[in-house]
Amino acid sequence: MKQYCCNEVIKHRKYLGMTLQEFGDALGKTKQAVSQWELGQTNPHTTDLLVLLSTGDWRAEFARDCLAQIAPHLLAAWGAR
């Protein structure tokens, strides 16, 4: 069964008080992409999330939380570096 990180997307966006557009802009994604994530239709690409891990700001926390849901093996491998 495929896992989605829609709850993490919603949690982080609402905590930051951002609109779909603002959240997408901050991540280099479209408003439509963020909407699809929140609806559980798609997930952020794992490669994008791995890049965000090194930002050192809220985007890294967002990426960590999403990866924990959709690709914990990648998160564990990244942490072992």
C-alpha positions as CSV (number, residue, x, y, z in Angstrom):
1,M,0.0,0.0,0.0
2,K,1.4,3.4,-1.0
3,Q,2.0,5.9,1.7
4,Y,1.3,9.5,1.4
5,C,2.6,12.5,3.4
6,C,-0.6,14.7,3.0
7,N,-0.9,15.2,6.7
8,E,2.6,16.5,6.9
9,V,2.1,18.9,4.1
10,I,-1.0,20.3,5.7
11,K,0.6,20.5,9.1
12,H,3.6,22.4,8.0
13,R,1.8,24.7,5.6
14,K,-0.8,25.7,8.2
15,Y,1.8,26.1,11.0
16,L,3.7,28.5,8.7
17,G,0.5,30.3,7.9
18,M,1.2,30.0,4.2
19,T,-1.2,29.7,1.3
20,L,-0.8,26.9,-1.2
21,Q,0.9,29.3,-3.6
22,E,3.3,30.6,-0.9
23,F,4.2,27.1,0.2
24,G,4.8,26.0,-3.4
25,D,6.9,29.0,-4.1
26,A,9.1,28.4,-1.1
27,L,9.6,24.8,-2.3
28,G,10.0,25.7,-6.0
29,K,6.7,23.9,-6.8
30,T,3.4,25.0,-8.1
31,K,0.2,25.6,-6.1
32,Q,-1.3,22.7,-8.0
33,A,1.4,20.3,-6.9
34,V,1.0,21.3,-3.2
35,S,-2.8,20.8,-3.6
36,Q,-2.2,17.3,-5.0
37,W,0.1,16.5,-2.1
38,E,-2.5,17.7,0.4
39,L,-5.3,15.6,-1.2
40,G,-3.1,12.5,-1.2
41,Q,-3.1,12.3,-5.0
42,T,0.7,12.5,-5.3
43,N,3.8,12.9,-3.1
44,P,6.7,15.3,-3.3
45,H,9.5,13.6,-5.3
46,T,11.9,11.9,-2.9
47,T,14.9,13.4,-4.7
48,D,13.5,16.9,-4.0
49,L,12.9,16.0,-0.4
50,L,16.5,14.7,-0.1
51,V,17.8,18.1,-1.4
52,L,15.6,19.9,1.1
53,L,17.2,18.0,4.0
54,S,20.3,20.0,3.7
55,T,18.6,23.5,3.9
56,G,18.8,23.7,7.7
57,D,15.5,25.5,8.0
58,W,11.8,24.6,8.1
59,R,12.1,22.9,4.7
60,A,14.4,20.3,6.2
61,E,12.0,19.5,8.9
62,F,9.2,19.2,6.3
63,A,11.3,16.9,4.1
64,R,12.2,14.7,7.1
65,D,8.6,14.3,8.1
66,C,7.5,13.4,4.6
67,L,10.3,11.0,4.0
68,A,9.5,9.3,7.3
69,Q,6.1,8.6,5.9
70,I,6.9,7.7,2.3
71,A,10.5,6.5,2.2
72,P,11.9,5.8,5.7
73,H,14.7,3.7,4.1
74,L,16.0,6.8,2.3
75,L,15.8,8.9,5.4
76,A,17.7,6.2,7.3
77,A,20.4,6.1,4.6
78,W,20.7,9.8,4.5
79,G,21.1,9.9,8.3
80,A,23.9,7.3,8.1
81,R,26.0,9.5,5.8
